[in-house]
Amino acid sequence: MEMENRRDLIPLVEAIIFASDKPISADKIAKYLEIEKEAISEIVDYLMEYYKGNETRGIEIAEVAEGFFFRTKLRFSPSLKKVVLGKEAQLSKSLMETLSIIAFKQPITRAEIEHLRGVDSNNAIRGLLEKKLIKIVGRKDVPGRPHVYGTTKEFLLAFGLKSLLDLPNLREIKEMEKERAVQPQLIGDDYEDKASEDNS
């Protein structure tokens, strides 16, 4: 595809990403437009750099859960939390604690979660399943064959992660604790100490 035609596609690709109600992949955009994926990937890369480097814009394109979508820039999160996030949009301490254990230890059984938390976790697991942040990924090969749980694409989207490899490691968590740079709507005020213990 010629560069001039590719430039003509930039606003169209931008509009498709903006209109999508969930992260959309370059492959899917290419199929919609019936052009090669490489061209779409170049356009998306251009758009990502444009928004990232433009300090006059409050939004950006992020790659999350195997797709691309528009989101507000993370540096505005503290202000936006006060404006648009109500209590119903946040997770309780027990749900956040359970979710952090599952995220770092998956696949994991309810008994293993309860051993780490020290309390019954049935309600927390049910709540996370209802919010589609976790799912049953199989059964453990032990007596009783209990369900094992793991996170979902919705979890990646909610936390702005491209994949589970983007989860912070123990060193990064300790650095975030020191700098108090953890985004509360993503990880939670009560998360850091528990996550550090779980990764010890």
N, C-alpha and C positions, 0 to 999 in steps of 0.2 A: 504494500500500500504506500502511495506517495505521501511525503510529509505534509503537503498542503491538505490532502484529504484527511490525514490523521488529525490535523489541527481542527478541522471541521467537526470531528467526532468528539473532541474534548468536552464541549458543553453537553452533548447527548449522554456521554458516559457519566458525567457529573450528575445529570438529572436522574439517570437510572439508579445510581447509588443512593441519591437523596430520596427517591420515591420508594425504594425497597423497604419493607417493614421488618426485614431481618438482614444480617450480613449476606452479601451476594458475592459470589466468586467471579474471578476474571473469566473462567471457563464458561459460566452461565451467561455472562454479558456477551461474550463472543458468539455463543449459540443464538442468542436473541437477535444480534445484529448481523449474523452470518458472515463474520470475518475472523481472521486468525487470532488465536489467543495471545500471541506475542504482541500484537498491536495494542490489544486492550491492556495488557500488563504494562506496557510502556506508558500508556495514557494514565493509568491508575497511579503509577509511580510518579509521574509528573504532577498529578493533582495532589498526591500526598505531600510532596515536597513544597508545592505552592502554598497549601494551607498551613503546613508546619512552619515554614519560614516567614509567613506573613503575620507580623505582630499586630496588624489592624483587624485580624479576624479572630473571633472567639470560638470557632469550630475547626475541626480537622477531620481527615479521613483516617480511620484506623483499620488495621487488619486484625480481625477477631474471629475465632471459631471458624477458620477456613473461608472467610469472606471479608468484604469491605463494607464499612458503614460510616455515616457521619456521626460525630459525637462532639460534645463541648470539650474544650481543652482542659486537661486535668488540673491545671493551675487555678482554674476558676471553681473547682469543686467545693471548697469551703463556703463560698458565697452562694453558689447554686443550691447547696444543701439547705440553707436557710430559706431560700425562696421557693423551691419547687418540691422538696422532699418532706412529706409528712411522716408521722410516726409509723403509719401503715406501710411505708416503703422500706422501713428498716427491719433488720432481723433482731430478734431478742438475743440476750446473752447466751441462752442455752442453745438456740439454733445456730448462732455464729460459732460457738465453741464446738458443737457437733460437726458443723460443715467444715471447719478448719481441720479437724481430725481426719475426716473422710478425704478431704482434698490431698493431704500430705501422706496418708497411710493407705489409700485405696490400692486394691480392693480390700475391704475390711468388713467384718461381721458386726452385728449389733453387740454381741458379747464383748468383742474386742474394744468397741467404742466405749461401752459402759465400764470396762476395766480401766481405761485411760481417764474417763471423766469421773468415775467413782459414784455415779448416780444412774438411775434408770433413764434410758434415752429413747424409749419407744415414741413418746409424743414429739420429741424433736425430730426424729427420723421421719415420722409421718408428716410433720409440717414441711420438711425439706422436700419430701416426695411430692406433696401438693403444690409446692412452688416450682417444681420441676428443676430444682438445683442439683438433685441427686437422682439416681435410678438404681434398680436392682440389675447387677451385671452378671449374676450367675449364682452358683452355690459352692460352698467350700467342701472339699472332699474330706470331711470328718464325720463322726457319728452325728446323725440328725440332719446332715447336709444343710446347714443354715444359709440364708441368703447373704450374699456379699454386695456391698454398695460402692458406687463410684459416682463421680461428678458427670454432668451433662454439658452439652453445647450451650445450654441456657446459662450454666454456671460460668463458662468462659466469657460469654457475652456480658453478663452482669458485672463481672470483675475486670473486664477489658483485657482479657488474656488471649493471645494468639493460640496458645496450646498450654498444656500442663507444664511444659518445660519453662514457661515464663513465671511459674510460681517462685517466690523468693526462697533462697536457701537460708540456712541458719545464720551465716555471716551477714547476709543482707538484712535479715530480720533484726539482728542486733544493731546494725547501723541505723535502721529506721527507728528503732527504739531511742537511740541516742539523739537523733535529729528531730524526732517527733514528726516525721514526714509521712506517716501512714495516713492514707485517705480514709476517714472514718466511715464513709458510706460504702466503701469497698471491703474493708477488712474488719472494722469494729474496734471500739476503744478497749475492749477486754481481751483482744485476740493475742497480743504480742507474747505475753508470758507463757500462755498455754502452748502456742505454736513452738516456742523455743524449747519447752520441756518435751514436746512430742518428737522433736527432731534431735534430741540429745542422744 
